[in-house]
Amino acid sequence: MNLSEIAGKEIVNLVTGERLGVIGECDMIIDETTGEILALLIPREKGFFGIRKDKSVLEVPWRNVRKIGNDMIIIEYDGIY
């Protein structure tokens, strides 16, 4: 799967039903030798006009991805937000 195939998809948490963000707004941790995605770095909170109030991120391991659909990526994450 290419990055262009997942770009723009919403990330939804299966545990809480919460929309966490969009792949285009996230960073990824990638293994340099294999090219494998290790984790998603999702910005935690946005303020007015998309300006982040808090610069912290939620690090979700790639193993927590349960399904990649046409419009969204379903993750199962029960960590503290």
LINVEN-V95454 format. One record per helix or strand. SS is the DSSP state (@ for helix, = for strand). FROM is the first residue (numbers start at 1). TO is the last residue. Records with the same first field share a line. If there is no record, write none. Layout:
SS->FROM-TO  FROM-TO
//
This chain:
@->3-6  23-25  48-50  62-64
=->10-13  19-22  27-30  37-45  54-61  65-68  72-75
//
